[in-house]
Each structure stands twice: as C-alpha cells, then as structure tokens.
Amino acid sequence: MQEYITIRLSQSNQRLPTWTPQNYY
C-alpha cells in the first residue's frame, strides 16, 4: 500500500506543486 502512495505522490508531484492526500484516498 505504501508503494502505491509513493508512486502516486512522485507522479503527481511533477504535475502539481503540492500534493493532496484527498487525491490518493
């Protein structure tokens, strides 16, 4: 589960300046 969040975070990090937990949950 943590790997999924890490991957999504790194991918979205390139698109958005700040990441929001709501996008992952």
Secondary structure in CASP SS format (residue, H / E / C, confidence):
PFRMAT SS
TARGET T0000
AUTHOR 0000-0000-0000
METHOD secondary structure of the structure
MODEL  1
M C 1.00
Q H 1.00
E H 1.00
Y H 1.00
I H 1.00
T H 1.00
I H 1.00
R H 1.00
L H 1.00
S H 1.00
Q H 1.00
S H 1.00
N H 1.00
Q H 1.00
R H 1.00
L C 1.00
P C 1.00
T C 1.00
W C 1.00
T C 1.00
P H 1.00
Q H 1.00
N H 1.00
Y C 1.00
Y C 1.00
END
